[in-house]
Amino acid sequence: MTLDLATLLWTLTVVSSVLAVAVLVVAWRDRAHAGLGIWGVGLVVNALSYPMFALRAVGWPHVSILIVNVLTALTIALHLRATIAYQGRRAWNISPWVEWAAVAAMALIATVFLHHDQWRNVLGSVCLAGLSFLFLLHAWLPGLRRKRLTGRLVLTAGTLLLAMMFTLRGLFMVLQADWQSNYRVPDQVQAWTYMVAMAVILLNTMGFVLMQMEQAVARQHDLATHDGLTGVYNRLELNDALERYGARSARDNTPLALLMIDIDHFKTVNDRYGHLAGDHVLREVAQRVAKRLRRADMLARFGGEEFLALLPGTNVQGAMVVAEGVRCAIAEHPVAVLGHDIPVTVSVGVHVGIPGQAPYTTEAMIAASDRALYEAKAQGRNRVIAQ
């Protein structure tokens, strides 16, 4: 199969330009997408690199070589930086100078070995392959704990293809070049390189945009299901969870434990230290409670300073142990906020049953845990009572 190099170059220019315009418009209209603007700038740089190849036809081959190599490295560096911006704290903390150093190295290689095609092509491929593998690592994120969604997999496939392309191109130059004379890269090798480059730019851009979309959907889901202040589940998600947990408990004939947790004298905290301090106390209590629960358990903000924890497959004895652990975790260490160590305690009402077995409806179980909570309050607070 013979590929026309000139047609490929103009096709790549058009494809990259169209993608750049689309991405930059979206980034400009909605600045919430981290790294999307940088990605769009990378596409612009990529689109500019292909017409520079035509300078060879008008007698400026050395200028063409220098510009194309630098713009290629700059495109990868910008897309790497966009990916790091998207990943945020999950990304490895590398300095932007690493990417710029790679671009500078590419410029140096193209300049020093301008008249030595073999060394320039081999060393340039090594430099670009190294930058591509760094890009691949940030796209994949080996330490990522969450499931890798479609966008990340597509971007990883594109960056892997990019790294392999430069690696194989470098190996080809090592095996084919006559190191004692100038070597002209065959047009078909150039054409296949640019063919793969078009596949890479499409895969990577689709993957990055998909990652942005999936992140936006996840953010909307979090807003709909989580309490904005404490980060735990909200009352709406709690209602859905009660149905799921209750149905599973009834189906498996296993107990479901409810822990109704209330911060003692919370109004006094707000009145004495202010509402910002009160908000901090709410967040800290939520975090300490969450740390005492299993992954299978659920914690939701029930309302005000009240939280409700669902513990599937937990009997009364187990629920009391967890509830006492929660109480101690909060009571033993004051909450430090705004220069004050605020002593905080909680009262916990515990109820265990199998939903669906009379009289254990989920509503009745919540009411029972609430009565247990008020009994704990009546007995002096900072205690656990089961009903």
C-alpha positions in Angstrom: 0.0 0.0 0.0 1.5 3.3 -1.1 0.6 6.5 0.9 0.9 9.9 -0.6 2.9 12.0 1.9 1.7 15.4 0.7 -2.0 14.3 1.0 -1.4 12.9 4.5 0.3 16.1 5.7 -2.6 18.3 4.5 -5.1 15.9 6.0 -3.3 16.0 9.3 -3.3 19.8 9.2 -7.0 20.0 8.6 -7.8 17.3 11.2 -5.6 18.9 13.9 -7.0 22.4 13.1 -10.6 21.3 13.4 -10.0 19.4 16.6 -8.1 22.5 18.0 -10.9 24.9 17.2 -13.5 22.5 18.8 -11.5 21.9 21.9 -10.6 25.6 22.4 -14.2 26.7 22.0 -15.3 24.2 24.7 -12.5 25.3 27.0 -13.3 29.0 26.5 -17.0 28.5 27.1 -16.6 26.3 30.2 -13.4 26.9 32.2 -14.3 24.1 34.6 -12.5 21.6 32.4 -9.0 21.3 33.8 -6.3 21.2 31.1 -8.6 21.4 28.2 -7.3 24.8 27.1 -3.7 23.5 27.2 -4.7 20.5 25.2 -6.2 22.8 22.6 -3.0 24.9 22.3 -1.1 21.6 21.8 -3.4 20.8 18.9 -2.7 24.2 17.4 1.0 23.6 17.7 0.5 20.1 16.2 -1.4 21.6 13.2 1.3 24.1 12.6 4.0 21.4 12.4 2.7 19.7 9.3 2.8 22.6 6.8 6.4 23.2 7.9 7.3 19.9 6.1 6.6 21.7 2.9 9.6 24.1 3.4 11.8 21.2 2.2 10.2 21.5 -1.2 11.1 25.2 -1.5 14.8 24.8 -0.6 14.7 25.2 3.1 15.2 21.7 4.4 17.2 22.6 7.5 14.7 25.1 8.6 11.9 22.6 8.1 13.8 19.9 10.1 14.4 22.2 13.0 10.9 23.6 13.2 9.1 20.3 12.8 11.2 18.5 15.4 10.7 21.3 18.0 6.9 21.6 17.3 6.5 17.8 17.6 8.2 17.8 21.0 6.2 20.9 22.1 2.9 19.2 21.1 3.7 16.1 23.3 4.9 18.4 26.2 1.7 20.5 26.1 -0.5 17.4 26.0 1.5 15.9 28.9 1.1 19.2 30.9 -2.7 19.1 30.1 -3.0 15.6 31.4 -1.1 16.6 34.6 -3.5 19.5 35.1 -6.5 17.2 34.7 -5.1 14.6 37.1 -4.5 17.2 39.8 -3.2 15.8 43.0 -3.3 12.3 41.6 -0.5 13.1 39.2 3.2 12.8 40.1 4.5 16.2 41.1 7.0 16.8 38.3 8.1 20.3 37.4 7.1 21.9 34.1 10.8 22.3 33.5 11.0 18.5 32.7 8.8 19.0 29.6 10.6 22.1 28.6 14.0 20.4 29.0 12.8 17.7 26.7 11.7 20.3 24.1 15.1 22.1 24.5 16.9 18.8 24.1 15.0 18.2 20.9 15.9 21.6 19.6 19.6 21.0 20.5 19.6 17.6 18.8 18.1 19.1 15.6 20.6 21.9 15.6 23.8 20.1 16.5 23.1 17.2 14.2 21.4 19.2 11.4 23.8 17.8 8.8 24.0 14.3 10.4 20.8 12.6 9.5 21.5 9.3 11.2 22.3 10.8 14.6 19.6 13.4 14.4 16.9 10.8 13.6 18.0 8.2 16.2 18.6 10.7 19.1 15.5 12.6 18.2 13.4 9.4 18.3 14.9 8.5 21.7 14.1 12.0 23.1 10.5 11.9 21.7 10.0 8.2 22.8 11.1 9.2 26.4 8.7 12.1 26.5 5.9 9.8 25.2 6.6 7.2 27.8 6.4 9.9 30.5 3.1 11.0 28.9 1.9 7.3 29.0 2.7 7.0 32.7 0.6 10.1 33.5 -2.3 8.9 31.3 -2.3 5.5 33.0 -1.4 6.6 36.5 -0.1 3.2 37.9 -1.1 4.2 41.5 -4.7 5.0 40.6 -7.1 3.4 43.1 -10.3 4.0 41.2 -11.5 2.1 38.2 -10.1 3.3 34.9 -13.0 4.5 32.8 -13.2 4.6 29.0 -11.6 7.9 28.4 -8.4 7.0 30.3 -8.2 3.7 28.5 -8.5 5.4 25.1 -5.8 8.0 26.0 -3.5 5.3 27.3 -3.9 3.4 24.1 -3.1 6.5 22.1 0.0 7.4 24.1 1.2 3.8 24.0 0.9 3.9 20.2 2.8 7.2 20.2 5.7 5.8 22.3 5.9 2.6 20.2 5.9 4.7 17.0 9.0 6.7 18.1 10.7 3.6 19.5 10.2 1.6 16.3 11.2 4.6 14.2 14.4 4.9 16.1 15.2 1.2 15.8 14.6 1.4 12.0 17.1 4.3 11.8 19.7 2.3 13.7 19.3 -0.7 11.5 18.9 1.0 8.1 21.1 4.1 8.3 24.6 4.2 6.8 26.5 5.8 9.6 29.3 7.0 7.3 27.1 9.1 5.0 23.9 11.1 5.0 20.7 9.1 5.1 17.4 10.2 3.7 14.4 8.7 5.5 12.2 7.0 2.8 9.0 8.7 1.9 7.0 5.6 2.8 8.5 5.5 6.3 7.6 9.2 6.7 4.1 8.6 5.4 3.4 5.7 7.7 4.8 7.7 10.6 2.3 10.5 9.9 -0.5 7.9 9.3 0.1 6.6 12.9 0.4 10.2 14.1 -3.1 10.9 12.8 -4.4 7.9 14.6 -2.6 9.0 17.8 -4.0 12.6 17.7 -7.5 11.3 17.2 -7.3 8.6 19.9 -5.6 11.0 22.4 -8.0 13.9 21.8 -11.1 11.6 22.0 -9.7 10.0 25.2 -8.9 13.3 26.9 -12.3 14.8 26.0 -14.0 11.6 27.3 -12.1 11.9 30.5 -13.4 15.4 30.9 -16.9 14.3 30.2 -16.7 11.4 32.6 -15.3 13.7 35.3 -18.1 16.1 34.8 -20.7 13.3 35.1 -19.0 12.0 38.2 -18.9 15.6 39.7 -22.7 15.9 39.0 -23.3 12.6 40.6 -21.3 13.6 43.7 -23.3 16.8 44.0 -26.5 14.8 43.7 -25.6 12.1 46.3 -23.2 13.8 48.7 -23.5 16.4 51.4 -21.6 19.5 50.2 -20.3 20.4 53.7 -19.1 17.1 55.1 -18.6 15.0 52.0 -20.6 12.0 53.3 -23.8 10.9 51.6 -26.9 13.1 51.7 -30.4 12.4 52.8 -31.6 11.6 49.2 -28.9 9.0 48.7 -29.6 7.6 52.2 -33.2 7.0 51.3 -32.1 5.0 48.2 -29.5 3.1 50.2 -32.0 2.2 52.9 -34.1 0.4 50.2 -31.0 -1.4 48.8 -29.6 -2.4 52.2 -33.0 -3.3 53.5 -33.8 -5.5 50.5 -30.5 -7.3 50.7 -30.9 -7.8 54.5 -34.4 -9.3 54.0 -33.2 -11.5 51.1 -30.2 -12.9 53.0 -32.0 -12.9 56.4 -29.1 -11.0 58.0 -29.4 -8.1 60.4 -29.0 -4.5 59.4 -27.7 -2.1 62.1 -28.5 1.6 62.3 -26.4 4.0 64.3 -28.0 7.4 64.8 -25.2 9.8 65.8 -25.8 13.3 67.2 -23.2 15.9 68.2 -23.7 17.0 71.8 -24.3 20.7 72.5 -23.6 21.6 68.9 -25.6 24.8 69.2 -23.2 25.9 72.0 -20.3 25.3 69.6 -21.9 27.6 67.0 -22.8 30.3 69.6 -19.3 30.3 71.3 -17.0 29.8 68.3 -19.0 30.8 65.3 -20.6 29.0 62.4 -17.3 28.5 60.6 -16.0 26.6 63.6 -19.2 24.6 63.7 -18.8 23.7 60.0 -15.3 22.5 60.8 -16.5 20.4 63.7 -19.2 18.8 61.4 -16.5 17.8 58.9 -14.1 16.5 61.5 -16.8 14.4 63.1 -17.9 13.0 59.8 -14.3 12.0 59.0 -13.7 10.4 62.3 -16.9 8.4 62.1 -16.1 7.3 58.5 -12.7 6.0 59.6 -14.4 3.7 62.1 -16.7 2.1 59.5 -16.1 -0.7 57.0 -16.1 -0.2 53.2 -19.4 -2.1 53.1 -21.0 0.4 55.6 -22.6 3.7 54.7 -22.5 7.1 56.5 -25.0 9.9 55.6 -25.8 13.2 57.1 -29.3 12.8 58.4 -29.9 16.5 59.1 -28.3 19.3 61.0 -25.7 17.8 63.4 -27.1 14.2 63.0 -25.6 11.4 61.0 -26.9 7.9 60.3 -24.7 4.9 59.7 -25.9 1.7 58.1 -24.0 -1.5 59.0 -25.1 -4.5 56.9 -24.7 -8.0 58.4 -24.1 -6.6 61.9 -25.7 -7.9 65.1 -26.4 -5.9 68.2 -23.1 -6.8 69.9 -21.1 -5.8 66.8 -23.1 -2.6 66.4 -22.4 -1.6 70.0 -18.7 -2.2 69.5 -18.6 0.1 66.4 -20.7 2.7 68.1 -18.5 2.8 71.2 -15.5 3.1 68.9 -17.1 6.0 67.2 -17.9 7.7 70.5 -14.3 7.3 71.8 -12.7 8.4 68.6 -14.5 11.7 68.9 -14.4 12.2 72.6 -10.7 11.4 73.1 -9.3 14.2 70.9 -10.6 17.8 70.8 -11.2 19.4 67.4 -8.6 22.0 66.7 -10.1 25.0 64.8 -9.2 28.7 64.5 -6.7 28.4 67.4 -9.1 26.7 69.7 -9.2 23.1 70.9 -13.0 22.4 71.0 -14.0 19.4 73.1 -16.7 17.4 71.2 -18.7 14.4 72.2 -21.5 12.5 70.5 -24.5 10.4 71.6 -25.3 7.3 69.6 -28.6 5.5 69.3 -28.4 1.9 68.0 -31.1 -0.3 66.5 -30.7 -3.7 64.8 -33.3 -5.7 62.8 -34.2 -7.4 59.6 -36.3 -5.0 57.4 -39.5 -6.5 56.2 -40.0 -8.7 59.2 -42.7 -7.1 61.3 -42.4 -4.7 62.9 -39.1 -3.9 61.2 -39.8 -1.5 58.3 -36.9 0.9 57.5 -39.0 3.8 58.8 -39.7 2.0 62.1 -36.0 1.1 62.4 -35.0 4.8 61.9 -37.6 5.8 64.5 -36.2 3.2 67.0 -32.6 4.4 66.5 -33.8 7.9 67.0 -35.6 6.9 70.3 -32.4 5.2 71.4 -30.5 8.4 70.7 -32.8 10.5 72.8 -32.5 8.0 75.6 -28.7 8.5 75.4 -29.2 12.3 75.6 -31.5 11.9 78.5 -29.0 9.8 80.4 -26.3 12.5 80.2 -25.0 12.4 76.6 -21.6 11.1 75.4 -22.9 7.5 75.5 -24.3 4.7 73.4 -27.8 3.2 73.9 -29.3 0.3 72.0 -33.1 -0.2 71.6 
